[in-house]
């Protein structure tokens, strides 16, 4: 039995983040799949919010994906998944916060759009965030390297990638592809897809299209 147990749900992008970190670091863990529509009794004793991911490490319990990932990076320091400098760590945390407070809500808002007006507004918002990533993140921090901070993969890469693996659902239900002008974003996504840790737990486009159908209420066609 492994010291680490992760409580996860296969469709959850937040849990996907932590599973990527576990894979990248080669940490032995026990995977406990949670049916979020029918949570097992006692689950809130591990995850007080009743959400995934949550982990137990011996007698310790940690929840919230960004917090879990930093915890794992400290407890299992190799390979390091944060920059070594103070400013580098600060920049990483800024981008993780950007993912959580801006990018992910925009993605979700577009997928869950209830009408054509909301859909168009959500597309503009998500486009704006992709443009910001293209110019402010990948354009200034990556250099010629394949990842967010150049040659070394980081928690930031794993923070964003689950939503990019799910992009097929956004394209299928909302007709929104990653715009061709965002060449760095598209190359970054390709680089992540080729990473061994990503491939190890990747799912197909069809998998996400099927499972995200319930979130993507069809937009009524204007008559």
C-alpha positions in Angstrom: 0.0 0.0 0.0 1.3 3.4 -1.0 1.8 6.3 1.5 -0.1 8.6 -0.9 -3.8 8.1 -1.6 -5.5 10.3 -4.1 -9.2 10.7 -4.2 -10.0 11.5 -7.8 -12.7 11.6 -10.5 -11.7 10.7 -14.0 -13.6 13.6 -15.7 -12.4 16.2 -13.2 -9.7 18.5 -14.6 -8.6 19.6 -11.1 -7.9 16.0 -10.1 -6.1 15.6 -13.5 -3.7 18.3 -12.4 -2.6 16.3 -9.3 -2.4 13.0 -11.1 -0.1 14.6 -13.6 2.2 15.8 -10.9 2.2 12.3 -9.3 3.1 10.8 -12.7 5.8 13.3 -13.4 7.5 12.8 -10.1 7.1 9.0 -10.2 5.4 8.9 -6.9 3.7 5.6 -5.9 0.1 6.2 -5.0 -3.2 4.5 -4.6 -6.0 5.9 -6.8 -9.5 6.0 -5.3 -12.1 7.0 -7.8 -15.0 9.0 -6.4 -18.4 9.2 -8.0 -19.2 12.8 -7.4 -22.9 12.2 -7.9 -22.9 9.5 -5.2 -20.2 10.3 -2.8 -19.2 7.6 -0.4 -20.0 7.9 3.3 -17.1 9.5 5.2 -15.6 11.2 2.1 -15.8 14.6 3.8 -13.5 13.3 6.5 -10.8 13.3 3.9 -12.1 16.2 1.8 -14.0 18.7 3.9 -15.3 20.5 0.8 -16.6 17.2 -0.6 -14.5 17.8 -3.8 -11.7 16.1 -5.6 -8.8 16.0 -5.7 -7.9 15.3 -2.1 -4.9 13.3 -0.8 -3.9 11.5 2.3 -0.2 11.2 3.1 0.1 9.0 6.2 -1.9 10.8 8.8 -2.0 14.1 6.8 -4.8 15.2 4.5 -4.6 17.9 1.9 -7.2 19.2 -0.5 -7.5 21.8 -3.3 -5.4 20.9 -6.4 -3.0 23.9 -6.3 -2.2 23.4 -2.6 -1.8 19.6 -3.1 0.6 20.1 -5.9 2.8 22.5 -4.0 2.7 20.1 -1.0 3.8 17.2 -3.3 6.6 19.4 -4.8 8.0 20.1 -1.3 7.7 16.6 0.1 9.0 14.9 -3.1 11.5 17.6 -4.3 12.8 15.7 -7.4 12.3 16.6 -10.1 11.5 20.1 -9.0 8.4 21.6 -10.5 8.8 25.2 -9.5 11.6 27.7 -10.4 14.4 28.0 -7.9 14.4 31.8 -7.6 12.0 33.8 -5.4 10.8 35.8 -8.4 10.3 32.6 -10.4 8.2 31.1 -7.7 6.2 34.3 -7.5 5.6 34.3 -11.3 4.5 30.6 -11.1 2.0 31.4 -8.4 0.7 34.4 -10.4 0.0 32.1 -13.4 -1.6 29.4 -11.2 -3.9 32.1 -9.8 -4.6 33.3 -13.4 -5.7 29.8 -14.3 -8.0 29.4 -11.3 -9.6 32.9 -11.3 -9.7 33.8 -15.0 -8.9 31.1 -17.5 -10.9 28.2 -16.1 -14.0 30.3 -15.3 -13.9 31.6 -18.9 -13.6 28.0 -20.3 -16.5 26.8 -18.1 -18.6 29.8 -19.0 -18.3 29.1 -22.7 -19.0 25.4 -22.4 -22.1 26.1 -20.2 -23.4 29.0 -22.3 -27.2 29.1 -22.2 -27.8 31.3 -25.2 -26.0 32.7 -28.2 -25.3 36.1 -26.6 -23.7 34.5 -23.6 -21.7 32.2 -25.9 -20.3 35.2 -27.9 -19.4 37.1 -24.7 -17.7 33.9 -23.3 -15.7 33.4 -26.6 -14.4 37.0 -26.4 -13.4 36.5 -22.8 -11.6 33.2 -23.5 -9.9 34.7 -26.5 -8.6 37.6 -24.4 -7.1 35.1 -21.9 -5.5 33.1 -24.6 -4.0 36.2 -26.1 -2.6 37.2 -22.6 -1.0 33.7 -22.2 0.4 33.9 -25.7 2.1 37.3 -25.1 2.7 37.7 -21.4 3.5 34.1 -20.5 4.8 32.0 -23.4 6.1 35.1 -25.3 8.1 36.4 -22.3 8.9 33.4 -20.1 9.3 30.4 -22.4 12.1 31.7 -24.6 12.9 28.9 -27.1 11.9 26.2 -24.6 8.9 23.9 -24.9 7.3 24.7 -21.6 5.9 27.7 -19.6 9.3 28.5 -18.1 11.4 27.3 -20.9 13.3 24.0 -20.8 11.9 22.9 -17.4 8.4 21.7 -16.9 6.6 23.1 -13.9 3.4 23.1 -11.9 2.1 25.9 -14.1 2.1 23.6 -17.2 0.2 20.9 -15.3 -2.2 23.5 -13.9 -3.4 24.6 -17.3 -3.0 21.5 -19.4 -6.1 19.5 -18.3 -8.4 22.1 -19.9 -6.4 22.0 -23.1 -6.8 18.2 -23.2 -10.5 18.8 -22.9 -10.5 21.4 -25.7 -12.1 19.0 -28.1 -15.4 19.3 -26.1 -15.3 23.1 -26.4 -14.7 22.8 -30.2 -17.4 20.2 -30.6 -20.1 21.9 -28.6 -19.2 25.6 -29.1 -17.2 25.6 -32.3 -14.2 27.3 -30.6 -10.8 26.1 -31.6 -7.6 27.6 -30.4 -7.1 30.5 -32.9 -4.4 29.9 -35.4 -2.6 33.2 -34.5 -1.7 31.8 -31.1 1.2 29.8 -32.4 3.0 29.6 -29.0 -0.1 28.3 -27.2 -0.6 25.6 -29.9 3.0 24.5 -29.8 3.0 24.4 -26.0 -0.1 22.2 -26.1 1.6 19.9 -28.5 4.7 19.7 -26.4 2.7 18.8 -23.3 0.8 16.1 -25.2 4.1 14.4 -26.0 5.2 14.3 -22.4 5.4 10.8 -21.0 3.6 11.7 -17.8 0.8 13.3 -19.8 0.5 10.3 -22.2 0.3 7.9 -19.3 -3.2 9.1 -18.2 -4.4 10.8 -21.4 -7.9 10.3 -22.8 -9.2 10.6 -26.3 -11.1 13.5 -27.8 -14.2 11.3 -27.9 -14.0 10.5 -24.2 -14.3 14.2 -23.3 -17.0 15.0 -26.0 -19.1 12.2 -24.5 -18.6 13.1 -20.9 -19.0 16.8 -21.3 -22.3 16.6 -23.1 -24.2 17.1 -19.9 -22.4 20.4 -19.2 -22.9 21.8 -22.7 -26.5 22.7 -23.0 -27.2 23.3 -26.7 -27.5 26.9 -27.6 -30.9 27.6 -29.2 -30.8 28.6 -32.8 -32.1 32.0 -33.6 -35.2 32.0 -35.8 
